[in-house]
Amino acid sequence: MLNADDRDDPEAEADLDEDFPLGDGDAQLSAVVNCPYCAEPVELVLDPGSGESQDYVEDCEVCCRPWQVTVTYASDGSASVDVVSLDD
């Protein structure tokens, strides 16, 4: 964390940039996937604040069957989203 004395210290600022690299500010916030059960397209709301790699279970809005959702963010903010069926 920068304190008042570090604001003019380029070395302290470089340490902060290394700990918290800046992106371009554009992260993908939604994705359309097809349900692995009913094949209907469903829009998912993505949360880039939850991390670069995410795994969670979500139910289909159409048929209510559960999916395993995997979201992976690239350094440019684009997301790769995969859904697979959870067999009972």
HUNORGI-V267046 format. One line per field, one symbol per residue. psi: psi as a letter, one per 20 degrees, with the letter a starting at -180 (. if undefined). A space follows every 10 residues. Layout:
BEGIN
psi->???
END
This chain:
BEGIN
psi->ppahhihjoh ghhhgghghm qpaijoqpir qprppigijq pppppqnhij rhpqprpqqp hgijqqqppp ppprhjiqqp pqpqqop.
END
